[in-house]
């Protein structure tokens, strides 16, 4: 009889599944199913959370009773419902003071205060002139912002939301974290107007942006409070600006 330390004394444990076992791959499929389901079903948010809680509770009961297969299916169903709720929040839920609620397709002048979420990105004008353009193209600067307030007459009202500011010309001296006061024109992101045209409205909404700002001059943007130097984005933007000057 072989001893306890000999190789033949222990019974080999056979895996329950053939080949490699990738539980996170199964979870990824469940999450994708939940996102697609919310995209087409458009159920209320409370219904997704209720379904996720019900599936989670049923999973616990089945797991305690030894129903491993049913418990696994219920757990994946709960993950799918949580993913659907997350997608619903990202796509449908915005604050009551979201800046995009004031936006229309026709641009309107506004005065807003916002915090720069990124450094200025320069967009050079096309080298080849477009004969279809009446106004010649110029260099532009693009900055991502987090809106904090909008002026209503002589009163400042709270506002929120993410927006992209486009300025004609070179906008200098802007760093992430700077609080800005901006005079610009606010408009909603237009949908696709022609067959085959990219739908910029859906692309902007995927980034939780419902509107856009445009300023004709860099002087329309004023820094009213500098950002914090210990912010990593502040240093990255500073190095990028130094590289642009080289």
Residue pairs with C-beta under 8 A, 6 or more apart in sequence:
2 8
2 9
3 9
15 21
26 76
27 76
27 79
29 76
30 76
30 77
30 79
30 80
30 83
31 79
31 80
31 83
32 83
33 80
33 83
34 79
34 80
34 81
34 82
34 83
34 84
34 87
35 83
35 84
35 86
35 87
37 80
37 84
38 48
38 83
38 84
38 85
38 87
38 88
38 91
39 87
39 91
43 84
43 88
45 85
45 88
45 89
45 92
45 93
48 81
48 82
48 84
48 85
48 88
49 81
49 85
51 77
51 81
52 78
52 81
52 82
52 85
53 78
55 74
55 75
55 77
55 78
55 81
56 74
56 75
56 78
58 74
59 71
59 74
59 75
59 78
62 70
62 71
62 74
63 71
90 208
91 205
91 206
94 100
94 101
94 161
94 208
94 210
95 160
95 161
97 157
97 158
97 159
97 160
98 159
98 160
98 161
98 210
99 112
99 147
99 150
99 159
99 160
99 161
99 163
99 186
99 210
99 211
100 161
100 163
100 188
100 209
100 210
100 211
101 210
102 108
102 110
102 150
102 186
102 211
103 186
103 187
103 188
103 210
103 211
103 212
104 187
104 188
105 187
105 188
105 190
106 187
107 185
107 186
107 187
107 214
108 185
108 186
108 187
109 183
109 184
109 185
109 186
110 150
110 151
110 183
110 184
110 185
110 186
110 213
111 150
111 151
111 181
111 182
111 183
112 147
112 149
112 150
112 151
112 159
112 181
112 182
112 184
112 186
112 213
113 147
113 148
113 149
113 150
113 156
113 179
113 180
113 181
113 182
113 224
114 145
114 146
114 147
114 148
114 163
114 165
114 179
114 180
114 182
115 145
115 146
115 148
115 177
115 178
115 179
115 180
116 143
116 144
116 145
116 174
116 175
116 176
116 177
116 178
116 180
116 227
117 144
117 145
117 146
117 162
117 176
117 233
118 143
118 144
118 176
118 233
118 237
119 143
119 174
119 175
119 176
119 233
119 236
119 237
119 238
119 240
119 241
120 141
120 142
120 143
120 171
120 172
120 174
120 237
120 241
121 141
121 142
121 143
122 139
122 140
122 141
122 142
122 170
122 244
123 139
123 140
123 141
123 142
124 139
125 136
125 137
125 138
125 139
125 140
126 137
129 136
129 137
130 137
138 168
138 169
139 168
139 169
139 170
140 166
140 167
140 168
140 169
141 166
141 167
141 169
141 170
141 171
141 218
142 164
142 165
142 166
142 167
143 164
143 165
143 167
143 171
143 174
144 162
144 163
144 164
144 165
145 162
145 163
145 164
145 165
145 180
145 182
145 213
146 160
146 161
146 162
147 159
147 160
147 161
147 162
147 163
148 158
148 159
148 160
148 179
149 156
149 157
149 158
149 159
150 156
150 157
150 159
151 157
161 208
161 209
161 210
161 211
162 207
162 208
162 209
163 209
163 211
163 212
163 213
164 204
164 209
164 212
164 213
165 182
165 184
165 212
165 213
165 214
165 215
165 221
166 212
166 213
166 214
166 215
167 214
167 215
167 216
167 217
167 218
167 220
167 221
168 215
168 216
168 217
169 217
169 218
170 218
171 218
171 221
172 218
172 241
173 223
174 180
174 221
174 223
174 237
175 226
175 227
175 234
175 237
175 238
176 227
176 231
176 233
176 234
176 236
176 237
177 226
177 227
177 228
177 231
177 233
177 234
178 223
178 225
178 226
178 227
179 223
179 224
179 225
179 227
180 221
180 222
180 223
180 224
181 221
181 222
181 224
182 213
182 215
182 220
182 221
182 222
183 215
183 220
184 213
184 214
184 215
184 220
185 213
185 214
185 215
186 211
186 212
186 213
187 211
187 212
187 214
188 201
188 210
188 211
188 212
189 200
189 201
189 204
189 205
189 209
189 210
189 211
189 212
190 200
190 201
191 199
191 200
191 201
191 202
192 198
192 199
192 200
192 201
204 210
204 212
215 221
227 234
228 234
229 235
